[in-house]
Amino acid sequence: MTYSIRSLVPADLPRLLALNNDAVPAVNELDAPALAALVQHSHLAVAVVADETPELVLGFAILFVAGAEYESENYRWFSNRSTDFLYVDRIVMADGFRGQGLGQVLYNAIFGAARREVLAEVLCEVNLEPPNPGSLAFHDRLGFVEVGQLSTKGDTVVVSLLAASV
């Protein structure tokens, strides 16, 4: 099976909401209006799809650059550190499609976008509490290094703040 990257479209939102909320606590839960606003205000929002079924989102990423009007604690931390980045607000894979290389397909597109826009680094965070060891190992393989840690959501979540050079 071959896969492609495409821009998210409004018709994708119900599927994105289900994928996002199935991935809690790796990402925060959203309602439909919050997800729609996130996609609308993002710098880039992309889906990975099978070429045979391009209408079915298998995974997605929502990205921001420096200077966005975005209140995420993690984004603000990175914005205080740098102004030359592409921030991965969330990257989510459908159950049954993890471990099949689709995360790599998404990150290839993310790094490609960062190179085209001549940005220095790609930034993201991964939960330490609650733990997400699979995501930490995946990001390590991609060359991400920890640049800080942050306790968020009223000290209920601790994240590893990660950066990778473009």
FENFEN-V952798 format. One record per residue. N is the residue number from 1. SS is DSSP state (h for helix, s for strand, l for the rest). PSI is psi as a letter, one per 30 degrees, with the letter a starting at -180 (NA if undefined). OMEGA is omega in whole degrees, 0 to 359 (NA if undefined). Layout:
# FENFEN-V952798
N,SS,PSI,OMEGA
N,SS,PSI,OMEGA
This chain:
# FENFEN-V952798
1,l,k,178
2,l,l,186
3,s,l,178
4,s,l,174
5,s,k,174
6,s,l,176
7,s,k,174
8,l,k,177
9,l,l,182
10,h,e,180
11,h,f,179
12,h,f,191
13,h,e,178
14,h,e,178
15,h,e,179
16,h,e,180
17,h,e,179
18,h,e,179
19,h,e,181
20,h,e,186
21,h,f,171
22,h,f,183
23,l,f,177
24,l,k,14
25,l,g,179
26,l,e,172
27,l,l,179
28,l,k,179
29,l,k,179
30,l,l,167
31,l,l,186
32,h,e,179
33,h,e,180
34,h,e,178
35,h,e,179
36,h,e,179
37,h,e,180
38,h,e,180
39,h,e,183
40,h,e,185
41,h,f,181
42,l,l,174
43,l,e,183
44,s,k,177
45,s,j,187
46,s,l,177
47,s,l,168
48,s,k,184
49,s,l,171
50,s,k,182
51,l,f,180
52,l,f,182
53,s,i,186
54,s,f,179
55,s,f,183
56,s,j,179
57,s,k,177
58,s,f,178
59,s,l,181
60,s,l,176
61,s,k,176
62,s,k,191
63,s,k,178
64,s,l,172
65,s,l,178
66,l,k,176
67,l,g,180
68,l,l,173
69,l,i,185
70,l,k,189
71,l,g,180
72,l,k,178
73,h,e,181
74,h,e,178
75,h,e,180
76,h,e,178
77,h,e,179
78,h,e,180
79,h,e,176
80,h,f,183
81,h,e,190
82,l,l,174
83,l,g,188
84,l,i,188
85,s,l,167
86,s,j,185
87,s,k,177
88,s,j,180
89,s,e,176
90,s,k,173
91,s,k,188
92,s,k,175
93,s,k,176
94,l,k,172
95,l,k,181
96,l,f,179
97,l,g,176
98,l,k,179
99,l,g,180
100,l,g,176
101,l,g,182
102,h,e,174
103,h,e,177
104,h,e,177
105,h,e,179
106,h,e,181
107,h,e,173
108,h,e,178
109,h,e,180
110,h,e,180
111,h,e,176
112,h,e,178
113,h,e,179
114,h,e,177
115,h,e,180
116,h,e,181
117,l,g,177
118,l,h,176
119,l,k,187
120,l,e,185
121,s,l,171
122,s,k,184
123,s,k,176
124,s,l,173
125,s,l,178
126,s,k,180
127,s,k,167
128,s,e,175
129,s,j,354
130,l,k,189
131,l,k,176
132,l,i,186
133,h,e,179
134,h,e,179
135,h,e,177
136,h,e,180
137,h,e,179
138,h,e,181
139,h,e,175
140,h,e,179
141,h,f,179
142,l,f,178
143,l,g,177
144,l,k,176
145,s,k,179
146,s,k,177
147,s,f,178
148,s,l,173
149,s,l,183
150,s,k,173
151,s,k,186
152,s,l,176
153,l,h,179
154,l,h,180
155,l,g,176
156,l,f,180
157,s,k,172
158,s,k,182
159,s,k,169
160,s,k,180
161,s,k,191
162,s,k,177
163,s,k,173
164,s,k,178
165,s,k,178
166,l,NA,NA
